[in-house]
């Protein structure tokens, strides 16, 4: 079986698992993310006087946008390493027939503008 066939089978098996089982794979990273939202929102409260609730929503939204950008980047990387566009779409919870709609940068003629993740990574250097 090809690597893409193995990936497809694994994604199908994972999708068939209970939500509790699926969550167990990302529970720890989520806890780290939750703690980071809490920590960053305290700085916003102190710097701008905003409520904890608004600060948390703002930080979480910024992280959501960066994470979405990261998914796009990882999809490009996966396809560049030979993973099928269909399996990339499946991994992202999208219909495989809509892979290019979900990830338009996977088309050969897609514009290569910078992603939000590029700006974030540049700021870390």
N, CA, C and O of each residue as an XYZ file, in Angstrom:
500
protein
N       0.856     -1.177      0.000
C       0.000      0.000      0.000
C       0.899      1.236      0.000
O       1.912      1.278      0.699
N       0.517      2.237     -0.790
C       1.302      3.461     -0.883
C       1.215      4.253      0.418
O       0.336      4.017      1.247
N       2.130      5.184      0.578
C       2.116      6.042      1.775
C       0.808      6.821      1.850
O       0.253      6.999      2.934
N       0.311      7.289      0.701
C      -0.954      8.011      0.694
C      -2.115      7.094      1.063
O      -3.067      7.528      1.712
N      -2.042      5.836      0.657
C      -3.069      4.866      1.044
C      -3.048      4.606      2.544
O      -4.096      4.499      3.181
N      -1.850      4.506      3.098
C      -1.713      4.316      4.547
C      -2.274      5.527      5.298
O      -3.004      5.377      6.278
N      -1.923      6.732      4.825
C      -2.443      7.950      5.456
C      -3.969      7.988      5.395
O      -4.628      8.314      6.383
N      -4.521      7.656      4.241
C      -5.981      7.692      4.095
C      -6.647      6.726      5.060
O      -7.627      7.073      5.719
N      -6.117      5.522      5.140
C      -6.682      4.523      6.054
C      -6.587      5.003      7.499
O      -7.537      4.860      8.268
N      -5.448      5.567      7.862
C      -5.253      6.059      9.227
C      -6.230      7.186      9.540
O      -6.803      7.225     10.629
N      -6.424      8.107      8.590
C      -7.367      9.209      8.805
C      -8.793      8.688      8.949
O      -9.560      9.197      9.767
N      -9.148      7.692      8.172
C     -10.477      7.091      8.290
C     -10.658      6.434      9.653
O     -11.711      6.567     10.276
N      -9.625      5.720     10.118
C      -9.700      5.084     11.435
C      -9.804      6.126     12.538
O     -10.587      5.968     13.474
N      -9.025      7.179     12.433
C      -9.063      8.243     13.436
C     -10.428      8.911     13.460
O     -10.964      9.196     14.531
N     -10.990      9.160     12.289
C     -12.309      9.781     12.203
C     -13.386      8.896     12.838
O     -14.377      9.404     13.364
N     -13.195      7.589     12.789
C     -14.168      6.649     13.356
C     -14.064      6.545     14.878
O     -14.963      6.008     15.526
N     -12.980      7.053     15.446
C     -12.790      6.996     16.902
C     -13.782      7.933     17.597
O     -14.326      8.856     16.991
N     -13.995      7.668     18.869
C     -14.860      8.541     19.659
C     -14.212      9.919     19.783
O     -13.001     10.068     19.624
N     -15.034     10.911     20.066
C     -14.507     12.264     20.234
C     -13.501     12.278     21.383
O     -12.474     12.952     21.294
N     -13.775     11.557     22.440
C     -12.852     11.508     23.582
C     -11.482     10.992     23.160
O     -10.456     11.531     23.573
N     -11.469      9.958     22.345
C     -10.207      9.406     21.862
C      -9.481     10.414     20.969
O      -8.265     10.575     21.072
N     -10.227     11.092     20.093
C      -9.608     12.079     19.218
C      -9.030     13.241     20.025
O      -7.922     13.702     19.751
N      -9.778     13.707     21.012
C      -9.324     14.827     21.840
C      -8.061     14.465     22.607
O      -7.237     15.335     22.888
N      -7.902     13.209     22.944
C      -6.718     12.805     23.716
C      -5.417     13.103     22.973
O      -4.367     13.245     23.601
N      -5.474     13.199     21.654
C      -4.272     13.481     20.873
C      -3.874     14.948     20.914
O      -2.714     15.274     20.664
N      -4.803     15.834     21.222
C      -4.450     17.256     21.271
C      -4.821     17.920     22.586
O      -4.821     19.147     22.683
N      -5.135     17.130     23.589
C      -5.494     17.693     24.898
C      -4.334     18.484     25.505
O      -4.526     19.614     25.954
N      -3.156     17.913     25.521
C      -2.003     18.586     26.130
C      -1.635     19.880     25.401
O      -1.442     20.905     26.056
N      -1.530     19.869     24.060
C      -1.249     21.144     23.391
C      -2.339     22.181     23.639
O      -2.047     23.373     23.738
N      -3.596     21.737     23.740
C      -4.665     22.688     24.028
C      -4.473     23.308     25.403
O      -4.688     24.508     25.573
N      -4.073     22.515     26.382
C      -3.876     23.048     27.732
C      -2.774     24.104     27.731
O      -2.879     25.116     28.424
N      -1.723     23.871     26.957
C      -0.646     24.857     26.835
C      -1.172     26.121     26.165
O      -0.856     27.235     26.584
N      -1.972     25.941     25.127
C      -2.559     27.087     24.434
C      -3.478     27.873     25.361
O      -3.430     29.103     25.377
N      -4.302     27.189     26.123
C      -5.215     27.852     27.058
C      -4.421     28.676     28.074
O      -4.778     29.816     28.372
N      -3.350     28.095     28.599
C      -2.520     28.825     29.558
C      -1.884     30.051     28.897
O      -1.767     31.104     29.523
N      -1.479     29.914     27.649
C      -0.874     31.036     26.933
C      -1.891     32.156     26.716
O      -1.544     33.332     26.825
N      -3.129     31.810     26.413
C      -4.178     32.814     26.253
C      -4.375     33.561     27.559
O      -4.493     34.787     27.568
N      -4.410     32.832     28.655
C      -4.596     33.458     29.956
C      -3.447     34.415     30.277
O      -3.668     35.537     30.734
N      -2.234     33.960     30.034
C      -1.058     34.777     30.334
C      -1.015     36.033     29.469
O      -0.773     37.130     29.973
N      -1.250     35.873     28.171
C      -1.196     37.024     27.275
C      -2.325     38.007     27.563
O      -2.140     39.217     27.436
N      -3.473     37.506     27.945
C      -4.599     38.406     28.193
C      -4.361     39.272     29.428
O      -4.866     40.392     29.505
N      -3.601     38.766     30.386
C      -3.275     39.567     31.569
C      -2.474     40.802     31.157
O      -2.678     41.894     31.687
N      -1.566     40.611     30.211
C      -0.785     41.751     29.727
C      -1.684     42.788     29.064
O      -1.480     43.988     29.248
N      -2.666     42.347     28.303
C      -3.598     43.284     27.669
C      -4.433     44.020     28.711
O      -4.689     45.216     28.582
N      -4.848     43.304     29.731
C      -5.612     43.938     30.812
C      -4.791     45.051     31.440
O      -5.294     46.149     31.675
N      -3.511     44.759     31.712
C      -2.634     45.737     32.357
C      -2.300     46.897     31.423
O      -2.323     48.055     31.838
N      -1.989     46.589     30.162
C      -1.548     47.621     29.222
C      -2.682     48.505     28.712
O      -2.479     49.692     28.458
N      -3.880     47.927     28.561
C      -4.980     48.675     27.948
C      -6.200     48.831     28.844
O      -7.156     49.509     28.469
N      -6.184     48.221     30.008
C      -7.300     48.346     30.933
C      -8.560     47.623     30.497
O      -9.643     47.898     31.014
N      -8.432     46.703     29.552
C      -9.636     45.996     29.095
C      -9.984     44.864     30.045
O      -9.153     44.424     30.839
N     -11.215     44.402     29.956
C     -11.665     43.315     30.823
C     -10.956     42.014     30.443
O     -10.497     41.845     29.314
N     -10.880     41.114     31.400
C     -10.256     39.810     31.158
C     -10.964     39.072     30.027
O     -10.322     38.419     29.204
N     -12.281     39.179     29.992
C     -13.050     38.457     28.982
C     -12.736     38.949     27.566
O     -12.530     38.147     26.656
N     -12.702     40.262     27.392
C     -12.406     40.821     26.070
C     -10.957     40.516     25.698
O     -10.672     40.176     24.550
N     -10.060     40.633     26.639
C      -8.651     40.345     26.371
C      -8.473     38.885     25.933
O      -7.720     38.604     25.000
N      -9.150     37.981     26.589
C      -9.046     36.560     26.236
C      -9.591     36.296     24.837
O      -8.998     35.545     24.064
N     -10.726     36.918     24.516
C     -11.298     36.745     23.178
C     -10.334     37.286     22.124
O     -10.119     36.645     21.096
N      -9.754     38.455     22.373
C      -8.837     39.057     21.407
C      -7.623     38.158     21.176
O      -7.256     37.888     20.033
N      -7.006     37.697     22.258
C      -5.815     36.835     22.124
C      -6.178     35.541     21.406
O      -5.466     35.114     20.497
N      -7.274     34.918     21.806
C      -7.672     33.654     21.183
C      -7.951     33.835     19.697
O      -7.609     32.966     18.896
N      -8.566     34.948     19.320
C      -8.844     35.202     17.904
C      -7.551     35.384     17.121
O      -7.428     34.875     16.007
N      -6.593     36.097     17.685
C      -5.309     36.259     16.996
C      -4.633     34.899     16.820
O      -4.079     34.612     15.759
N      -4.678     34.073     17.847
C      -4.090     32.736     17.760
C      -4.823     31.873     16.737
O      -4.202     31.079     16.031
N      -6.150     32.030     16.660
C      -6.916     31.260     15.681
C      -6.474     31.624     14.271
O      -6.308     30.749     13.421
N      -6.286     32.899     14.026
C      -5.862     33.330     12.696
C      -4.464     32.815     12.356
O      -4.209     32.376     11.235
N      -3.573     32.874     13.328
C      -2.217     32.376     13.097
C      -2.239     30.863     12.902
O      -1.535     30.334     12.042
N      -3.038     30.177     13.692
C      -3.134     28.716     13.562
C      -3.702     28.330     12.197
O      -3.242     27.366     11.586
N      -4.684     29.065     11.721
C      -5.249     28.801     10.399
C      -4.185     28.995      9.325
O      -4.091     28.209      8.381
N      -3.398     30.031      9.474
C      -2.300     30.278      8.549
C      -1.265     29.148      8.616
O      -0.706     28.743      7.596
N      -1.023     28.652      9.820
C      -0.089     27.540      9.997
C      -0.610     26.289      9.300
O       0.169     25.552      8.696
N      -1.904     26.041      9.374
C      -2.491     24.890      8.679
C      -2.229     25.018      7.179
O      -1.854     24.043      6.527
N      -2.423     26.209      6.636
C      -2.158     26.426      5.210
C      -0.701     26.124      4.871
O      -0.412     25.461      3.875
N       0.203     26.610      5.697
C       1.637     26.374      5.460
C       1.964     24.882      5.544
O       2.700     24.358      4.708
N       1.416     24.197      6.554
C       1.685     22.766      6.716
C       1.080     21.951      5.576
O       1.636     20.925      5.185
N      -0.046     22.397      5.043
C      -0.645     21.721      3.889
C       0.285     21.818      2.689
O       0.512     20.829      1.991
N       0.823     23.009      2.452
C       1.774     23.187      1.352
C       2.988     22.295      1.535
O       3.445     21.652      0.590
N       3.507     22.258      2.752
C       4.684     21.438      3.049
C       4.387     19.961      2.822
O       5.207     19.239      2.254
N       3.205     19.510      3.269
C       2.846     18.102      3.105
C       2.770     17.728      1.628
O       3.302     16.695      1.220
N       2.113     18.559      0.831
C       1.991     18.274     -0.600
C       3.366     18.294     -1.261
O       3.645     17.481     -2.142
N       4.219     19.213     -0.842
C       5.579     19.271     -1.396
C       6.373     18.012     -1.073
O       7.313     17.662     -1.785
N       5.988     17.332      0.008
C       6.661     16.089      0.394
C       5.933     14.848     -0.119
O       6.219     13.733      0.318
N       4.997     15.040     -1.041
C       4.358     13.908     -1.701
C       3.029     13.451     -1.129
O       2.460     12.478     -1.623
N       2.518     14.113     -0.115
C       1.216     13.748      0.433
C       0.143     14.204     -0.550
O       0.237     15.292     -1.118
N      -0.869     13.376     -0.745
C      -1.922     13.745     -1.693
C      -2.736     14.923     -1.168
O      -2.920     15.085      0.038
N      -3.215     15.734     -2.095
C      -4.065     16.872     -1.724
C      -5.330     16.369     -1.032
O      -5.844     17.021     -0.124
N      -5.823     15.227     -1.455
C      -7.024     14.664     -0.831
C      -6.780     14.333      0.632
O      -7.633     14.607      1.476
N      -5.631     13.748      0.943
C      -5.338     13.412      2.336
C      -5.086     14.666      3.171
O      -5.427     14.708      4.353
N      -4.497     15.672      2.563
C      -4.314     16.946      3.269
C      -5.680     17.521      3.624
O      -5.894     17.981      4.745
N      -6.605     17.492      2.661
C      -7.964     17.983      2.922
C      -8.621     17.159      4.026
O      -9.232     17.721      4.936
N      -8.504     15.847      3.956
C      -9.086     14.982      4.994
C      -8.526     15.327      6.369
O      -9.272     15.420      7.344
N      -7.217     15.516      6.443
C      -6.577     15.831      7.729
C      -7.091     17.154      8.289
O      -7.136     17.346      9.504
N      -7.478     18.069      7.394
C      -7.984     19.377      7.815
C      -9.498     19.378      7.989
O     -10.101     20.424      8.230
N     -10.108     18.205      7.865
C     -11.552     18.123      8.052
C     -12.363     18.631      6.877
O     -13.542     18.953      7.022
N     -11.736     18.704      5.716
C     -12.425     19.183      4.514
C     -12.708     18.007      3.587
O     -12.031     16.981      3.645
N     -13.692     18.162      2.751
C     -14.022     17.158      1.756
C     -12.847     17.054      0.776
O     -12.385     18.075      0.268
N     -12.359     15.844      0.503
C     -11.214     15.696     -0.409
C     -11.457     16.296     -1.792
O     -10.515     16.734     -2.452
N     -12.718     16.318     -2.236
C     -12.997     16.895     -3.553
C     -12.892     18.417     -3.536
O     -12.885     19.055     -4.589
N     -12.811     18.993     -2.343
C     -12.682     20.444     -2.206
C     -11.299     20.866     -1.720
O     -11.143     21.954     -1.165
N     -10.307     20.027     -1.922
C      -8.964     20.318     -1.421
C      -8.445     21.659     -1.926
O      -7.871     22.434     -1.161
N      -8.643     21.929     -3.192
C      -8.113     23.177     -3.747
C      -8.945     24.382     -3.337
O      -8.441     25.505     -3.312
N     -10.196     24.162     -3.020
C     -10.999     25.270     -2.503
C     -10.567     25.590     -1.084
O     -10.481     26.759     -0.709
N     -10.292     24.558     -0.288
C      -9.852     24.775      1.095
C      -8.434     25.322      1.141
O      -8.113     26.160      1.984
N      -7.593     24.854      0.242
C      -6.186     25.262      0.193
C      -5.842     25.770     -1.207
O      -5.182     25.065     -1.971
N      -6.278     26.977     -1.553
C      -6.058     27.477     -2.917
C      -4.584     27.605     -3.285
O      -4.242     27.598     -4.467
N      -3.726     27.719     -2.309
C      -2.292     27.855     -2.602
C      -1.684     26.552     -3.117
O      -0.527     26.539     -3.537
N      -2.442     25.463     -3.092
C      -1.925     24.191     -3.593
C      -1.985     24.082     -5.110
O      -1.419     23.157     -5.691
N      -2.663     25.016     -5.746
C      -2.663     25.019     -7.209
C      -1.331     25.588     -7.671
O      -0.731     26.426     -6.998
N      -0.886     25.132     -8.803
C       0.413     25.570     -9.307
C       0.490     27.041     -9.626
O       1.573     27.625     -9.594
N      -0.647     27.658     -9.935
C      -0.635     29.063    -10.335
C      -1.104     30.003     -9.228
O      -1.370     31.178     -9.483
N      -1.204     29.500     -8.020
C      -1.686     30.333     -6.909
C      -0.655     31.401     -6.560
O       0.546     31.133     -6.582
N      -1.115     32.606     -6.240
C      -0.175     33.658     -5.834
C       0.506     33.276     -4.524
O      -0.099     32.618     -3.678
N       1.717     33.670     -4.360
C       2.503     33.298     -3.188
C       2.696     34.468     -2.231
O       3.818     34.767     -1.824
N       1.601     35.125     -1.876
C       1.727     36.210     -0.907
C       2.095     35.619      0.453
O       1.917     34.427      0.703
N       2.594     36.453      1.290
C       2.989     36.011      2.624
C       1.757     35.628      3.431
O       0.688     36.224      3.298
N       1.938     34.627      4.262
C       0.891     34.210      5.181
C       1.110     34.896      6.521
O       2.212     35.363      6.807
N       0.090     34.959      7.327
C       0.202     35.530      8.656
C       1.288     34.839      9.467
O       1.995     35.487     10.238
N       1.423     33.545      9.299
C       2.448     32.804     10.040
C       3.850     33.318      9.700
O       4.745     33.268     10.544
N       4.048     33.811      8.471
C       5.346     34.387      8.090
C       5.676     35.601      8.958
O       6.795     35.746      9.450
N       4.686     36.462      9.134
C       4.893     37.664      9.944
C       5.174     37.307     11.400
O       6.024     37.918     12.048
N       4.458     36.323     11.898
C       4.652     35.908     13.294
C       6.050     35.314     13.459
O       6.754     35.642     14.414
N       6.447     34.457     12.550
C       7.777     33.857     12.654
C       8.878     34.898     12.517
O       9.896     34.821     13.205
N       8.679     35.873     11.629
C       9.656     36.961     11.489
C       9.799     37.734     12.808
O      10.902     38.133     13.182
N       8.694     37.937     13.497
C       8.721     38.690     14.765
C       9.463     37.930     15.850
O       9.936     38.532     16.814
N       9.571     36.600     15.706
C      10.264     35.796     16.719
C      11.777     35.817     16.544
O      12.521     35.506     17.473
N      12.221     36.183     15.360
C      13.666     36.157     15.087
C      14.376     37.315     15.708
O      15.593     37.438     15.571
